[in-house]
Amino acid sequence: MNKYTWTLIGAVIVAGISLATWAGAINQGDKEALNAYKKMEQARNQGNEPLSKLSSNVTLSDFSIQGAVLPEADKIRKYNDTNMQGLLSSTDEKLSFIMEGDEVKGIVIATDTEPIMAGGEKSGPELFDLYENMKNTLGEDVNITYFSYAGGFIFVATDREGEESLWLDRRASTFFRTSFAQATQI
């Protein structure tokens, strides 16, 4: 083989190693948050060995929901459009669900490289049901973004026609003093 062939093989190997390293770092935040959740569950159930084994079987959902933030209050007051997506700024955070088989155990919020939060044993199933309700109502190709507000979660769902709807979890609906049943879709 000539030196060009060896150079090409070397470049392919270096590119492959770089790509594998980059792909591993992409989900590092999710992995760290899930591992923290597993350790927390094992510590919580330390005296009950069958329960502590359960926490080793949890995985993350095969999808995540993109995070966003609201701007400062003065920008909100000056906003002159009806489109909520135009008001939000995307973040590198995403929300995933902690799953044990088909059962939702909680949520993970993380960036590609940093864990932010893991837990939500009560809110995880509620948020997953809300997510499923959005998908069932608006279709599988709905675009969903979330932001947190007053300790709750608000989802902005945009269907394929570009129509937006807001979906609030129980805590956010309580803050806005609407009934939960009415507030799931605004």
N, CA, C and O of each residue as an XYZ file, in Angstrom:
744
protein
N       0.833     -1.180      0.000
C       0.000      0.000      0.000
C       0.879      1.245      0.000
O       1.943      1.276      0.618
N       0.415      2.257     -0.700
C       1.201      3.478     -0.744
C       0.855      4.380      0.435
O      -0.062      4.086      1.202
N       1.591      5.476      0.574
C       1.415      6.345      1.748
C       0.062      7.059      1.742
O      -0.441      7.404      2.811
N      -0.539      7.291      0.577
C      -1.851      7.927      0.533
C      -2.941      7.012      1.102
O      -3.867      7.474      1.768
N      -2.817      5.731      0.834
C      -3.769      4.761      1.375
C      -3.671      4.731      2.888
O      -4.691      4.714      3.577
N      -2.442      4.723      3.415
C      -2.251      4.717      4.868
C      -2.770      6.015      5.502
O      -3.347      5.996      6.589
N      -2.561      7.117      4.822
C      -3.065      8.401      5.318
C      -4.587      8.388      5.361
O      -5.185      8.850      6.333
N      -5.210      7.865      4.324
C      -6.665      7.779      4.281
C      -7.195      6.860      5.386
O      -8.175      7.200      6.050
N      -6.566      5.711      5.590
C      -6.982      4.788      6.659
C      -6.827      5.460      8.020
O      -7.702      5.338      8.876
N      -5.723      6.162      8.220
C      -5.496      6.876      9.481
C      -6.543      7.947      9.724
O      -7.034      8.098     10.843
N      -6.886      8.689      8.682
C      -7.895      9.751      8.813
C      -9.258      9.158      9.154
O      -9.992      9.719      9.968
N      -9.599      8.034      8.543
C     -10.877      7.381      8.831
C     -10.911      6.902     10.280
O     -11.937      7.048     10.945
N      -9.825      6.339     10.780
C      -9.762      5.861     12.163
C      -9.901      7.029     13.130
O     -10.670      6.949     14.088
N      -9.170      8.111     12.893
C      -9.250      9.291     13.761
C     -10.667      9.867     13.737
O     -11.203     10.225     14.787
N     -11.275      9.960     12.564
C     -12.642     10.475     12.457
C     -13.621      9.565     13.206
O     -14.534     10.049     13.874
N     -13.430      8.263     13.095
C     -14.306      7.320     13.797
C     -14.193      7.456     15.304
O     -15.206      7.438     16.004
N     -12.979      7.592     15.815
C     -12.767      7.757     17.250
C     -13.366      9.081     17.716
O     -14.000      9.136     18.770
N     -13.175     10.140     16.947
C     -13.745     11.440     17.301
C     -15.259     11.388     17.323
O     -15.883     11.939     18.230
N     -15.859     10.734     16.337
C     -17.312     10.622     16.266
C     -17.842      9.810     17.448
O     -18.856     10.184     18.038
N     -17.192      8.729     17.798
C     -17.626      7.910     18.933
C     -17.514      8.684     20.239
O     -18.393      8.576     21.094
N     -16.456      9.458     20.407
C     -16.294     10.270     21.610
C     -17.372     11.347     21.669
O     -17.951     11.583     22.730
N     -17.643     11.991     20.563
C     -18.664     13.032     20.501
C     -20.040     12.441     20.801
O     -20.813     13.041     21.548
N     -20.360     11.280     20.236
C     -21.667     10.653     20.468
C     -21.822     10.260     21.930
O     -22.923     10.354     22.472
N     -20.760      9.826     22.575
C     -20.828      9.489     23.995
C     -21.064     10.713     24.847
O     -21.762     10.632     25.858
N     -20.506     11.839     24.470
C     -20.675     13.071     25.238
C     -22.055     13.678     25.037
O     -22.552     14.396     25.904
N     -22.672     13.394     23.902
C     -23.973     13.966     23.591
C     -24.983     13.657     24.685
O     -25.763     14.530     25.064
N     -24.984     12.456     25.189
C     -25.985     12.055     26.164
C     -25.415     11.944     27.568
O     -26.026     11.298     28.419
N     -24.291     12.536     27.836
C     -23.668     12.441     29.148
C     -24.552     13.021     30.248
O     -24.621     12.456     31.339
N     -25.220     14.121     29.985
C     -26.094     14.732     30.991
C     -27.229     13.803     31.380
O     -27.533     13.646     32.562
N     -27.859     13.183     30.380
C     -28.931     12.221     30.653
C     -28.413     11.040     31.464
O     -29.049     10.610     32.426
N     -27.260     10.522     31.070
C     -26.694      9.362     31.766
C     -26.398      9.687     33.223
O     -26.716      8.899     34.114
N     -25.790     10.844     33.468
C     -25.463     11.228     34.840
C     -26.720     11.433     35.678
O     -26.762     11.030     36.840
N     -27.735     12.051     35.103
C     -28.987     12.268     35.839
C     -29.677     10.942     36.135
O     -30.198     10.751     37.234
N     -29.688     10.025     35.174
C     -30.306      8.718     35.403
C     -29.536      7.934     36.462
O     -30.145      7.282     37.310
N     -28.217      7.990     36.425
C     -27.414      7.309     37.446
C     -27.657      7.900     38.830
O     -27.701      7.165     39.816
N     -27.814      9.208     38.914
C     -28.122      9.847     40.203
C     -29.480      9.370     40.708
O     -29.644      9.118     41.902
N     -30.442      9.248     39.816
C     -31.768      8.750     40.194
C     -31.663      7.319     40.722
O     -32.257      6.986     41.747
N     -30.908      6.482     40.021
C     -30.749      5.088     40.461
C     -30.129      5.019     41.855
O     -30.583      4.250     42.701
N     -29.096      5.821     42.092
C     -28.453      5.831     43.409
C     -29.407      6.323     44.485
O     -29.425      5.789     45.593
N     -30.201      7.340     44.163
C     -31.164      7.876     45.112
C     -32.206      6.806     45.464
O     -32.561      6.645     46.632
N     -32.690      6.084     44.466
C     -33.679      5.036     44.707
C     -33.083      3.876     45.504
O     -33.751      3.305     46.367
N     -31.848      3.535     45.220
C     -31.197      2.457     45.965
C     -31.003      2.855     47.417
O     -31.198      2.033     48.312
N     -30.622      4.107     47.668
C     -30.447      4.580     49.041
C     -31.791      4.626     49.765
O     -31.876      4.272     50.941
N     -32.818      5.053     49.079
C     -34.144      5.142     49.674
C     -34.679      3.757     50.054
O     -35.369      3.605     51.062
N     -34.356      2.764     49.246
C     -34.879      1.418     49.461
C     -33.816      0.454     49.980
O     -33.908     -0.754     49.762
N     -32.818      0.985     50.659
C     -31.677      0.187     51.087
C     -32.093     -1.040     51.912
O     -31.512     -2.110     51.736
N     -33.072     -0.913     52.794
C     -33.494     -2.033     53.623
C     -34.354     -3.031     52.890
O     -34.579     -4.129     53.398
N     -34.837     -2.695     51.729
C     -35.720     -3.568     50.979
C     -35.035     -3.956     49.677
O     -35.157     -3.253     48.674
N     -34.318     -5.071     49.690
C     -33.488     -5.461     48.552
C     -34.277     -5.628     47.249
O     -33.797     -5.188     46.205
N     -35.479     -6.250     47.262
C     -36.203     -6.357     45.988
C     -36.515     -4.999     45.367
O     -36.458     -4.854     44.146
N     -36.845     -3.995     46.195
C     -37.114     -2.668     45.651
C     -35.852     -2.029     45.092
O     -35.908     -1.359     44.061
N     -34.711     -2.223     45.754
C     -33.488     -1.599     45.265
C     -33.043     -2.215     43.948
O     -32.380     -1.543     43.158
N     -33.385     -3.465     43.687
C     -33.060     -4.076     42.398
C     -33.882     -3.458     41.277
O     -33.430     -3.390     40.134
N     -35.088     -3.008     41.602
C     -35.944     -2.396     40.596
C     -35.305     -1.159     39.983
O     -35.436     -0.922     38.782
N     -34.616     -0.369     40.802
C     -34.044      0.867     40.287
C     -32.950      0.618     39.259
O     -32.617      1.518     38.488
N     -32.384     -0.584     39.233
C     -31.359     -0.855     38.233
C     -31.970     -1.163     36.869
O     -31.245     -1.211     35.875
N     -33.282     -1.373     36.794
C     -33.952     -1.695     35.537
C     -34.529     -0.475     34.829
O     -35.152     -0.620     33.778
N     -34.339      0.712     35.373
C     -34.927      1.889     34.753
C     -34.066      2.375     33.589
O     -32.844      2.235     33.589
N     -34.742      2.947     32.607
C     -34.077      3.521     31.436
C     -34.742      4.869     31.142
O     -35.713      5.250     31.796
N     -34.217      5.565     30.173
C     -34.839      6.821     29.738
C     -35.724      6.562     28.530
O     -35.473      5.653     27.738
N     -36.756      7.369     28.405
C     -37.634      7.273     27.238
C     -36.802      7.466     25.974
O     -35.745      8.097     25.997
N     -37.295      6.917     24.884
C     -36.563      7.036     23.619
C     -36.844      8.359     22.909
O     -36.502      8.518     21.737
N     -37.462      9.304     23.609
C     -37.709     10.634     23.079
C     -37.493     11.641     24.208
O     -37.465     11.279     25.385
N     -37.345     12.880     23.838
C     -37.245     13.949     24.834
C     -38.011     15.161     24.312
O     -38.310     15.262     23.122
N     -38.320     16.072     25.222
C     -39.063     17.278     24.878
C     -38.137     18.472     25.054
O     -37.519     18.634     26.106
N     -38.043     19.292     24.043
C     -37.160     20.457     24.033
C     -37.595     21.489     25.068
O     -38.784     21.771     25.212
N     -36.628     22.045     25.783
C     -36.904     23.075     26.779
C     -36.818     24.476     26.206
O     -36.179     24.708     25.180
N     -37.474     25.406     26.887
C     -37.457     26.816     26.496
C     -37.592     27.660     27.764
O     -37.911     27.145     28.835
N     -37.347     28.945     27.628
C     -37.514     29.882     28.746
C     -38.293     31.102     28.261
O     -38.281     31.457     27.082
N     -38.965     31.721     29.218
C     -39.651     32.981     28.945
C     -38.652     34.127     29.064
O     -37.700     34.031     29.838
N     -38.850     35.204     28.315
C     -37.968     36.367     28.461
C     -38.322     37.152     29.719
O     -39.231     36.776     30.460
N     -37.610     38.226     29.950
C     -37.883     39.115     31.075
C     -39.280     39.709     30.948
O     -39.847     39.758     29.857
N     -39.830     40.159     32.076
C     -41.209     40.669     32.121
C     -41.448     41.821     31.154
O     -42.512     41.889     30.538
N     -40.477     42.735     31.006
C     -40.692     43.863     30.101
C     -40.822     43.405     28.645
O     -41.579     44.003     27.880
N     -40.111     42.372     28.260
C     -40.232     41.850     26.896
C     -41.574     41.145     26.709
O     -42.162     41.192     25.629
N     -42.052     40.496     27.764
C     -43.363     39.855     27.677
C     -44.443     40.922     27.501
O     -45.338     40.773     26.668
N     -44.356     41.988     28.280
C     -45.349     43.067     28.166
C     -45.347     43.702     26.782
O     -46.400     44.092     26.279
N     -44.190     43.808     26.171
C     -44.078     44.447     24.862
C     -44.396     43.495     23.706
O     -44.549     43.933     22.566
N     -44.492     42.220     23.992
C     -44.741     41.228     22.936
C     -46.117     41.461     22.341
O     -47.102     41.567     23.072
N     -46.190     41.539     21.043
C     -47.415     41.945     20.379
C     -47.894     40.894     19.375
O     -48.391     41.244     18.304
N     -47.750     39.635     19.706
C     -48.145     38.567     18.799
C     -48.952     37.544     19.585
O     -48.932     37.559     20.815
N     -49.641     36.682     18.914
C     -50.406     35.640     19.585
C     -49.669     34.306     19.587
O     -50.130     33.348     20.207
N     -48.546     34.232     18.911
C     -47.769     33.014     18.800
C     -46.853     32.869     20.009
O     -45.948     33.682     20.194
N     -47.068     31.857     20.828
C     -46.264     31.635     22.031
C     -44.833     31.243     21.679
O     -43.898     31.641     22.375
N     -44.647     30.474     20.618
C     -43.297     30.050     20.225
C     -42.402     31.249     19.946
O     -41.200     31.195     20.207
N     -42.967     32.329     19.420
C     -42.177     33.525     19.143
C     -41.707     34.235     20.395
O     -40.755     35.014     20.347
N     -42.353     33.978     21.498
C     -41.990     34.590     22.777
C     -40.898     33.802     23.492
O     -40.088     34.376     24.220
N     -40.877     32.493     23.284
C     -39.943     31.620     23.992
C     -38.564     31.608     23.337
O     -38.428     31.796     22.128
N     -37.550     31.382     24.166
C     -36.190     31.177     23.667
C     -35.800     29.741     23.963
O     -35.890     29.289     25.105
N     -35.370     29.029     22.945
C     -34.953     27.638     23.137
C     -33.736     27.563     24.039
O     -32.893     28.461     24.046
N     -33.656     26.485     24.797
C     -32.479     26.210     25.613
C     -31.898     24.881     25.150
O     -32.468     24.204     24.295
N     -30.765     24.521     25.721
C     -30.197     23.219     25.396
C     -30.693     22.139     26.366
O     -30.205     21.009     26.344
N     -31.655     22.490     27.210
C     -32.245     21.515     28.124
C     -33.316     20.703     27.410
O     -33.953     21.163     26.463
N     -33.491     19.481     27.896
C     -34.568     18.652     27.398
C     -35.097     17.795     28.537
O     -34.374     17.475     29.480
N     -36.359     17.434     28.437
C     -37.023     16.631     29.443
C     -37.226     15.232     28.880
O     -37.768     15.068     27.787
N     -36.789     14.226     29.630
C     -37.005     12.826     29.269
C     -37.702     12.146     30.434
O     -37.696     12.653     31.555
N     -38.297     11.003     30.164
C     -39.003     10.264     31.198
C     -38.186      9.066     31.656
O     -37.568      8.377     30.845
N     -38.188      8.823     32.955
C     -37.548      7.641     33.531
C     -38.572      6.518     33.450
O     -39.663      6.621     34.011
N     -38.218      5.460     32.758
C     -39.148      4.368     32.501
C     -38.647      3.072     33.120
O     -37.449      2.792     33.149
N     -39.594      2.296     33.610
C     -39.319      0.917     33.999
C     -40.323      0.078     33.232
O     -41.462     -0.101     33.663
N     -39.893     -0.429     32.100
C     -40.814     -1.064     31.178
C     -41.740      0.000     30.618
O     -41.283      0.982     30.033
N     -43.051     -0.195     30.798
C     -44.037      0.788     30.332
C     -44.463      1.757     31.421
O     -45.283      2.640     31.170
N     -43.925      1.612     32.623
C     -44.316      2.445     33.752
C     -43.369      3.642     33.895
O     -42.148      3.491     33.856
N     -43.955      4.827     34.060
C     -43.168      6.045     34.233
C     -42.818      6.185     35.705
O     -43.697      6.169     36.567
N     -41.524      6.324     35.988
C     -41.048      6.455     37.361
C     -40.712      7.891     37.734
O     -40.715      8.232     38.917
N     -40.423      8.740     36.751
C     -40.046     10.119     37.040
C     -39.587     10.812     35.774
O     -39.875     10.369     34.662
N     -38.859     11.921     35.964
C     -38.351     12.690     34.831
C     -36.874     13.001     35.022
O     -36.350     12.976     36.135
N     -36.232     13.291     33.924
C     -34.857     13.780     33.894
C     -34.864     15.053     33.063
O     -35.429     15.088     31.970
N     -34.244     16.082     33.580
C     -34.001     17.291     32.807
C     -32.492     17.437     32.736
O     -31.811     17.463     33.762
N     -31.972     17.533     31.511
C     -30.526     17.588     31.317
C     -30.209     18.268     29.996
O     -31.050     18.353     29.100
N     -28.978     18.748     29.897
C     -28.446     19.179     28.611
C     -27.730     17.964     28.034
O     -27.746     16.891     28.637
N     -27.111     18.122     26.886
C     -26.363     17.002     26.322
C     -25.173     16.613     27.190
O     -24.712     15.472     27.142
N     -24.679     17.552     27.977
C     -23.470     17.274     28.753
C     -23.643     17.378     30.261
O     -22.802     16.868     31.001
N     -24.710     18.026     30.745
C     -24.871     18.263     32.184
C     -26.241     17.817     32.689
O     -27.262     18.132     32.076
N     -26.268     17.082     33.807
C     -27.559     16.773     34.419
C     -28.089     18.007     35.143
O     -27.304     18.786     35.684
N     -29.389     18.196     35.161
C     -29.990     19.322     35.869
C     -30.879     18.814     36.997
O     -30.795     19.303     38.124
N     -31.733     17.830     36.698
C     -32.646     17.316     37.700
C     -33.069     15.901     37.341
O     -33.252     15.571     36.169
N     -33.220     15.078     38.357
C     -33.784     13.731     38.179
C     -34.700     13.465     39.355
O     -34.355     13.788     40.492
N     -35.837     12.894     39.108
C     -36.785     12.584     40.172
C     -38.188     12.744     39.669
O     -38.531     12.269     38.586
N     -39.008     13.417     40.456
C     -40.377     13.681     40.034
C     -41.249     12.451     39.999
O     -41.976     12.230     39.031
N     -41.184     11.632     41.063
C     -41.970     10.404     41.097
C     -43.463     10.679     40.954
O     -44.190      9.869     40.380
N     -43.924     11.815     41.471
C     -45.345     12.168     41.352
C     -45.623     12.878     40.035
O     -46.618     12.584     39.371
N     -44.759     13.807     39.651
C     -45.029     14.584     38.442
C     -44.690     13.815     37.166
O     -45.263     14.102     36.115
N     -43.783     12.857     37.228
C     -43.406     12.106     36.027
C     -44.590     11.447     35.338
O     -44.807     11.669     34.146
N     -45.375     10.627     36.074
C     -46.543     10.012     35.432
C     -47.561     11.041     34.941
O     -48.160     10.863     33.881
N     -47.757     12.120     35.707
C     -48.697     13.160     35.284
C     -48.239     13.813     33.985
O     -49.041     14.003     33.071
N     -46.948     14.162     33.896
C     -46.428     14.803     32.686
C     -46.475     13.855     31.497
O     -46.750     14.279     30.375
N     -46.208     12.572     31.737
C     -46.261     11.601     30.654
C     -47.694     11.463     30.141
O     -47.913     11.398     28.931
N     -48.671     11.419     31.053
C     -50.076     11.353     30.639
C     -50.453     12.597     29.840
O     -51.173     12.504     28.846
N     -49.970     13.752     30.270
C     -50.233     14.993     29.539
C     -49.618     14.930     28.138
O     -50.247     15.335     27.160
N     -48.384     14.418     28.049
C     -47.700     14.249     26.765
C     -48.502     13.309     25.851
O     -48.716     13.605     24.676
N     -48.934     12.189     26.402
C     -49.720     11.230     25.621
C     -51.033     11.850     25.163
O     -51.473     11.617     24.038
N     -51.660     12.641     26.033
C     -52.904     13.308     25.688
C     -52.690     14.293     24.533
O     -53.522     14.384     23.629
N     -51.572     15.031     24.565
C     -51.262     15.955     23.470
C     -51.116     15.193     22.157
O     -51.673     15.586     21.132
N     -50.360     14.101     22.201
C     -50.129     13.294     20.998
C     -51.438     12.715     20.461
O     -51.681     12.734     19.254
N     -52.282     12.200     21.363
C     -53.554     11.606     20.942
C     -54.509     12.653     20.385
O     -55.253     12.381     19.443
N     -54.490     13.844     20.961
C     -55.402     14.902     20.532
C     -54.919     15.592     19.262
O     -55.717     15.866     18.366
N     -53.622     15.875     19.176
C     -53.090     16.695     18.086
C     -52.386     15.902     16.991
O     -52.076     16.456     15.937
N     -52.134     14.641     17.216
C     -51.462     13.812     16.217
C     -50.013     13.554     16.568
O     -49.405     14.289     17.346
N     -49.478     12.514     15.992
C     -48.112     12.089     16.292
C     -47.058     13.104     15.872
O     -45.987     13.159     16.477
N     -47.334     13.904     14.854
C     -46.330     14.839     14.342
C     -46.398     16.219     14.994
O     -45.897     17.192     14.432
N     -47.011     16.310     16.167
C     -47.090     17.577     16.890
C     -45.698     17.953     17.413
O     -44.932     17.088     17.837
N     -45.386     19.238     17.379
C     -44.125     19.745     17.917
C     -44.393     20.255     19.333
O     -45.251     21.116     19.533
N     -43.658     19.724     20.314
C     -43.900     20.078     21.709
C     -42.646     20.683     22.324
O     -41.546     20.150     22.180
N     -42.833     21.804     23.011
C     -41.780     22.473     23.766
C     -42.310     22.680     25.177
O     -43.509     22.884     25.367
N     -41.422     22.629     26.170
C     -41.885     22.869     27.534
C     -41.101     24.025     28.143
O     -39.979     24.322     27.734
N     -41.716     24.668     29.129
C     -40.983     25.575     30.001
C     -41.580     25.448     31.381
O     -42.748     25.092     31.537
N     -40.775     25.742     32.381
C     -41.293     25.664     33.746
C     -41.708     27.061     34.183
O     -41.090     28.065     33.826
N     -42.786     27.086     34.972
C     -43.311     28.356     35.439
C     -43.941     28.130     36.805
O     -44.814     27.274     36.950
N     -43.514     28.880     37.799
C     -44.055     28.811     39.160
C     -44.026     27.384     39.701
O     -44.951     26.961     40.394
N     -42.974     26.652     39.388
C     -42.823     25.294     39.882
C     -43.572     24.250     39.091
O     -43.492     23.063     39.408
N     -44.295     24.658     38.076
C     -45.034     23.719     37.243
C     -44.479     23.709     35.830
O     -43.515     24.408     35.517
N     -45.099     22.912     34.992
C     -44.666     22.796     33.601
C     -45.785     23.228     32.676
O     -46.949     22.884     32.880
N     -45.416     23.985     31.658
C     -46.341     24.399     30.611
C     -45.766     23.904     29.292
O     -44.599     24.142     28.979
N     -46.597     23.216     28.526
C     -46.191     22.694     27.226
C     -46.855     23.521     26.138
O     -48.042     23.839     26.218
N     -46.080     23.863     25.127
C     -46.599     24.545     23.953
C     -46.579     23.518     22.836
O     -45.516     23.058     22.416
N     -47.755     23.167     22.362
C     -47.878     22.152     21.314
C     -48.316     22.827     20.025
O     -49.299     23.568     20.007
N     -47.588     22.569     18.948
C     -47.915     23.132     17.645
C     -48.229     21.979     16.700
O     -47.385     21.118     16.452
N     -49.457     21.974     16.174
C     -49.840     20.883     15.279
C     -49.324     21.155     13.870
O     -48.689     22.181     13.623
N     -49.592     20.250     12.965
C     -49.034     20.366     11.606
C     -49.593     21.552     10.822
O     -48.984     21.983      9.843
N     -50.759     22.091     11.245
C     -51.318     23.283     10.601
C     -50.751     24.569     11.201
O     -51.079     25.661     10.737
N     -49.908     24.453     12.222
C     -49.312     25.621     12.849
C     -50.122     26.188     14.000
O     -49.757     27.221     14.563
N     -51.219     25.525     14.360
C     -52.040     25.964     15.482
C     -51.373     25.588     16.790
O     -50.912     24.460     16.964
N     -51.326     26.541     17.708
C     -50.702     26.312     19.008
C     -51.750     26.076     20.083
O     -52.861     26.602     20.020
N     -51.378     25.287     21.054
C     -52.203     25.127     22.248
C     -51.259     25.013     23.439
O     -50.144     24.506     23.317
N     -51.717     25.488     24.581
C     -50.950     25.407     25.820
C     -51.550     24.316     26.681
O     -52.769     24.207     26.811
N     -50.684     23.513     27.265
C     -51.089     22.410     28.130
C     -50.358     22.591     29.449
O     -49.132     22.706     29.468
N     -51.090     22.618     30.542
C     -50.523     22.881     31.866
C     -50.618     21.641     32.750
O     -51.604     20.904     32.711
N     -49.576     21.428     33.544
C     -49.675     20.367     34.547
C     -50.481     20.888     35.731
O     -50.888     22.050     35.747
N     -50.709     20.046     36.702
C     -51.545     20.388     37.850
C     -51.017     21.611     38.597
O     -51.789     22.493     38.975
N     -49.717     21.664     38.806
C     -49.147     22.779     39.571
C     -49.301     24.112     38.840
O     -49.668     25.117     39.449
N     -49.024     24.122     37.547
C     -49.176     25.357     36.764
C     -50.642     25.768     36.694
O     -50.950     26.958     36.758
N     -51.548     24.806     36.562
C     -52.969     25.153     36.503
C     -53.441     25.716     37.838
O     -54.308     26.589     37.864
N     -52.881     25.230     38.951
C     -53.217     25.778     40.263
C     -52.738     27.224     40.367
O     -53.446     28.079     40.898
N     -51.548     27.492     39.864
C     -51.001     28.848     39.914
C     -51.889     29.826     39.140
O     -52.114     30.956     39.573
N     -52.381     29.376     38.005
C     -53.239     30.246     37.193
C     -54.706     30.174     37.616
O     -55.576     30.766     36.977
N     -54.966     29.446     38.695
C     -56.308     29.326     39.277
C     -57.335     28.832     38.273
O     -58.454     29.339     38.199
N     -56.938     27.853     37.521
C     -57.874     27.177     36.632
C     -57.985     25.745     37.112
O     -57.063     25.230     37.743
N     -59.088     25.102     36.825
C     -59.194     23.710     37.241
C     -58.294     22.877     36.355
O     -58.099     23.193     35.182
N     -57.755     21.827     36.908
C     -56.811     20.995     36.168
C     -57.471     20.405     34.926
O     -56.857     20.356     33.860
N     -58.697     19.964     35.058
C     -59.389     19.358     33.926
C     -59.548     20.365     32.790
O     -59.432     19.993     31.623
N     -59.808     21.623     33.105
C     -59.968     22.625     32.070
C     -58.616     23.137     31.576
O     -58.512     23.629     30.452
N     -57.595     23.024     32.400
C     -56.322     23.642     32.051
C     -55.414     22.738     31.246
O     -54.355     23.184     30.805
N     -55.785     21.483     31.035
C     -54.886     20.620     30.288
C     -54.668     21.116     28.873
O     -53.611     20.879     28.289
N     -55.653     21.802     28.314
C     -55.462     22.430     27.008
C     -56.123     23.792     27.045
O     -57.321     23.914     27.301
N     -55.315     24.824     26.781
C     -55.844     26.196     26.772
C     -55.712     26.739     25.369
O     -56.091     27.881     25.111
